[in-house]
């Protein structure tokens, strides 16, 4: 018990040299109020500041990150969507302190970059910053193809693995000088993997980090992943390894998929496959019901074998579509339409000639979109209109660049053969569409989605709440 227990505190009047707190408050409060009235804007100049949309300006600097090669050397190819006479500079450097090397690239053309074992940071400045894109390809014996990724605040990957016959690795690249921070969230067939310690991952400037999901969150079933950047800028790519029954493991990159939505389109399905597994994730709090349709060359239809899929809240669901789609796709260049009652993410893992290929959901886009084209194989550009019917202009970039104009009908997929020697495709349209470059060759297949060409940057509108009279 305190020795003050049972005692009464003495009350003393303030001495002549002490100032009562109550007296201070009584004097200072009116002074503060008067000061506030003085500095406050006059009543006739006070107004509500209107919301102003950000303005757009051409990019003056842009960085993309190209993943490290999987095996052997492979090739790394860059292209520019800028004007032919654009003045600027493009450089490449390996992560981890590599020296920057100038790339001989001009607007509207392409260039091959000497490859290294590390991820590469590609930077364009001035007139060559807008429209910079690229791709990484496997060695001659490996039909793998991956895109160079731009830093964004959030990316989703659906249908990745973390153990057993299926494993994936996440690569995070920081193209800037200062550190960047990312959070990784995972979902499985059992629900969110909240116990995974993957919050606040810090990547130093100019460096990269490789996360093996088998070590981070070992799991025998398919997973879905969201990468969120909370500080700085990061580019995220995923490499995947899958062992099909009786053969060696096949490897490829997994393109990022669209954020969960109630309508998803997966363009560029291969016609024949030994295995097709659709992976869905429902990150929300309500159960969803998913229906599937095939967007073919003439119409959108529902094969009788495709049944409604129930996707519980916060879970991943795997569905084997090998037999269900076999007849519908055997003679059809098609896409898969996923419609759900709640937002879901979608991806399809296929095995083609004992090789791995990933189809992902792509958000519909208008304007200009691009993708690289593998040098080997039978390449097709598959375009699916998602808004209205209309015309599409396709530029095949290569030693003999050419342009072709086609029409696409709403609710259909249009496949266009890519001429031999094409290095990149540029698609322009006023209608919304989703598209991918599908490559089929002896020993496997690959798929590269078309992404919108980034040419502008948003500039926020910052203004004072009440400007002086002279500034009005």
N, C-alpha and C positions, 0 to 999 in steps of 0.2 A: 504494500500500500504506500502511496506517495506520502511524503512528510507534510505535503500541503493539505491533506485531507482534514476536514473539520475546521479549517481556519477560514476566516472571512477576509476578503481583500479590502485594504484600506482605501478610502476614497479621498483624494487630495485635490485641492484647488490648484490650478496652474500658478506657478511662480511668476513674478513680473517679467522675467526674461523668456518665458515659454509662450508659444502661440498655439491656441487651441485648433485642432484639425477642423472642427466645425466652422470656426471663423475663416480658415483658409478656403474651405469649400464655398462658403457664402460669398467670399470676395471674388474668387477665380472663376466660378461657374458663369456669372453674368458676363465677365470679360470674354470668355471663350465663345459664348453665344453671340456677342456683338461682333467678334472677329469673323465668325462664320457668316454672319449676314453681310459683312463688308466684302468678303472675297467671293460670295455667291454671285453667279451671273445675274444680271438684271432679268426681271420677269419676262420682258418682251423679247429677250434673246435666248431664253431657254426653249429647247425643242427636243423632240425625240429623234435620235440619230437613225436614219433609215438603214435597213439592211442592204448592203451593196454586194453584188456577186463579184467573185475574184476575176481579174482580167487574165488574159493569156498572152504570153510572149514566146517567141521562138527559143528553143533550147540553145544555150551557149556551151554547155558541158553535159556529157552523159557517160555513165559507166555501166558496163554489163560484165557479168562473171560467167566464164565458161568452165564447166566441170573438168576435173582431172581425167585423163584417159583411164579406161578400165584395164586394158591389157595391150601390150605392144605400144606402138606410138599412135596409130590412127592419124586423123587429120583434123585441123581446126580451121574453119573457113569463115570469113567475115564478109558482110555486104553492107552497102550504104544506100538508103533511100533518098539521099539528098540530091539536089540538082547537080548536073554534070560539072558546072563551073563553080561549085561551092568551094570557098576558101576555108581551110581548116586543117586540123592535124588529128591523126589517130595513132595511139600508142598501145603497146601491150607489155605486160609485166607479170611475172609469176608471183604468187602470194608468198609471204614470208621474207620480204626484203629484196625481191628481184629487181634488177634495173629495168627501167622503161626503154623499150625499143620502138622506133617509129615504124608504122605499117604503111606500105605503099598502097593506099586506098583512096579512090576518088569517088565522087558522087555518081550513083547509078551503076557502079561496078562492084567487083568482088576481089578478095585477096586471100591467099592461104598464109597462115601464120605458123612459123616454126613451133612445134609442140614441145612441151616439157611435162614432167611427171606431176607437177603441181597444178592446181587450178590457175587460170589466167584471168587477169583483170584487164579489160579493154576499155580505153577512154577516148572519146571523141570530143573535140573542142571546136568552138566557133561554128562555121558552116557545115562541118561534118559531124556535129553532135546530133542534130535531128535525124532520125531514121537509121540509127546504127543497130545492126542485129547480126547474129552469128549462130553457128552450130558446130557440135563436136561429133565425129563419126568414129566407129570402131575400125580395127584393122581389116585387111582384105577378107580374112576368114570369119569376121564377126559383123553381122548386119546391124549392130547397135547404132542408134542415132539419138543425140541429146541436144537440147537447145541451150544457148547462152541466155542466162536469166538476168533481168533488170531488178535492181533492189526495189522491193515493195513492202508495205506495212504488214501484209498478211498473205500467206499461201496455204492451200489445202492439198494434201496428197491422200488418195483413197486407194486401197488395195495393196498396201505395202506389207512386208513381213518382218518378223522378229525372232526367227528360230526355226529349227528343223530343216525342211526342204525349201523354205522361203525366207530370205533375209534381205534387209535393206539398210542402206547407210545414208544419213543426212549430211550434206555438206553446206556449211554456212560460210559465206565470203563477205568480208567487210572491205569495200572499195575505197573508203575514206581514210583520213588521217587519224581521227579520234576513235575511241572505242564505241562499240555498238552492243546492245543487249537484246536478247530474244527469249521468249517463252515457248516451250513445246508442249502441246496438249495431245493426248492419245486416247482413242476409243477402241474397244474390242467387242467381241461378241458377248462378253460378260458385262460391259458397261465402261464408263470412263476409267482410265488408269490414273486415278488421282494420287496414288502413292509414288508415282515416278518423279524423281528429283530432277526436274528439267526446267526450273524457273530461274530467271535471271542469268542465263548463259551469256558471258561477256566475251566478245571477240575483239582483239586488239586491232587498231588501224592497219590496213594493208595485209591482214592475216586471214587464215581460214581455219575452221574447225570441222573435224569429221566425227560424227556420232554414229556408232554402231548400235542399231536398235536392238539387236540380240543381247547386247550387254546392258543397254539402258532399260529395256522392258521386255524380257524374254517371254514369248508367247507363241503357241503353235498355230494359231489361226490368223486370218487377215486383220489388219489394223487400218485405222484412219488417223491422220495427223494434221494438226493445224500449227503453223509456225507464225507467231506474232512478234513483231519487232516493237519494243517499247522505247528504245533509244537509238539514235543514229540510223544507219541504213545497212541492210543485209540482203544478199541474194541467196536464195535457197534452191538447191537441186538434190535429187535423190537418185541413187543407183540401186539396182535391184538384181538379186540372184534367185533363180527358181530352178529346182531340180524336178524334171518330168520323169515319170516312171521308166526306169531302165536306161536312161541316158545321162550324160554329164550335165552339170548345171549350166543353164543359159543365163546370159546377163544382158541388161539393157537399162536405160534411164527411164524414170517414171516422170512424165510431164505433170506439172501441177494442174489440178482440176478446178473447175469453177466453185465458188463458195456455195454452200447449200441453198437450194431454191426449190420451188414447187414444180418447175419444168426444166428439164435438163436434156441437152442433145449431145450425143456421142457420135461424131462423124467419122467416116472412113473405116468401117468394119471390113476386115478381110473376108473373102468369100468362103474359104475353107480353113478349118482349124481342128487340131486334135483335142483341144480343150478350150472352153470359154467359161469364165467365172465372173459374174457380175457382183461387185461389192458395193453396198450401200451403207451410208452412215446417217443416223438421225441424232444430231447433237442437242435437239430440243427436249422439252419436258413432256411432250404429248406424243402418243403413239401415232404412226402414220401408215397409210395404205398406198402402195405403189403399183401403178399399171405400166406396162411396156408396150410399145408399138414400133414397127419397123417403118422407117421413112425410105421408101424405095425410089426407083427411077421414074415411076408413073404416079404413085400415090402413097399415102400413109395407111398401113393396115395392121391388124392384130392377128398374128398366127394363133391358131387354136391351142397350140401347146404352151403359149405364154400365159401364165396364171398371175393373179394379183399377189403381191408380196407384202406381208405384214412386217413393219419395221418398228420394234419397240423403242420407247424413248431412251436416248442416251446409249444406243447400241449400234453395233455393226452387224449386218446380215449378209451372208454369202449365198449366192444362188447359182447352181450349175445350169448354164444355158446351152451346153454343147449340142444336145439333141434337139432342143426347142428351136434353135435358130438354124440348124443344118440345112433344112429344105428351103427356108425362106431366103437364105443368103447364098445358096449354091450358084445362082445365076444372076445375082443382084448386087449392084453397087449401092450400098445402103448405109444409113445411120440408125442409131437407136434412140428413140424418144422415151424419156423417163418422166412420168407425171405422178405427182404425189399430193397427198392432202396436207402435208407439213413439209417444210424445207428439208431436203436431204442432199448429201453429196454422193457422187456416183463415179465409178471407174470400172473398166473391164480388163481382166488379165486373160490373154489368149496364148496358146502354144501353136505355132505354125512351123511345120517341118522341124520339130524339136527345138525351136527357137522361141524366145519370149518377146511379146509385144503388148504394149499397154494402150488402150483407148481411154480417153478421159472426156468428161463433160466440159464443153466450152460455152462461155456466155455469148449470146448473139451480139454481133458488132456490125457497125457500118463504117464507111470510110475506107481506109487503107490498112490491109493486114499482110503479113509476110511470113515466110518460113524458108529455111534452107532445104536443099534437095540432095540426097545421097548420090554419089557418083556412080554407084553400081546398083543394078536391079531395074525392075519394071516399076516406074514411078507414075502415080496417078494423083491428081488433085481432086478431092471429093468436096463439093460445095453443097450445103443444105440451106435453103432459104427458110427463115424463121419468122419474118414479119409479113412481107408482101412479095409478090412476084416482081421480077425486074431484071435489069441487065447487069452483068458483071464483066469488068475488064481485067484480063489476066496478062501480066508481063512476065515472060520467061527470061530471066537474067542468065547470061552465059556468053561464050565467045561470039555467038550470033544471037543477040537479044532480039526477041520478037514479041508482039502483042496480039492477043486474041480476045474477041468480045463474044460472050455467050449469054443466053437467057436462062434464068432459073425460075421454076414454078414453086409457089408456096406449097409446103407439104411433100416435097420431093427432094431427092439427092441427085446431083449431077456429077458424073465422073469425067474428067478430062485427062487424056494421056499427056504426060509431060515429055516434051521432046528430049531426045538424047543430048547430053552435054549441058543441060540446064543446071545451074548452080543454086539458084534461088527463084522463088515465085513471089510476085507482088500482085495482090488482088485489090481492086478498087470497085466500090459499089455504093449507090445511094440507098439500097435496101439492106436490112439486117440479115446476117448469115453467120453460119459456123462452118469452118473448113479445116482440112488436114491434108498433108502430103502422106500418102500411103505407098510404101515400098515393099515389093514382094520379089524375092530372088531365091535361087537355090540355096538352101540352108537356113531359110528364115524370112523374117519380115521386120519392118520398123514403121513407126508413125511419128510424124512431127506436126503438132498443131500450128495453125496460123494464129499469130498474135497481132494485135493492133500496133501499127507503127507509131512510136512516140516521137512527136515533133515539137510539142509545145509544153510549156510549164505554166502552172497556175500562180498568179501573183495576188496575195490577199489584199483586200481594200482596207487600209488602216487610216482612220480619221479621228480627230478629237471629238469628244461628246458634245461640247458647246464651243464653237470657234468664236474668237473675238469679232466685234462688229466689222473690223476692217477686213477680216478673212471671209466674211459671208458673201 
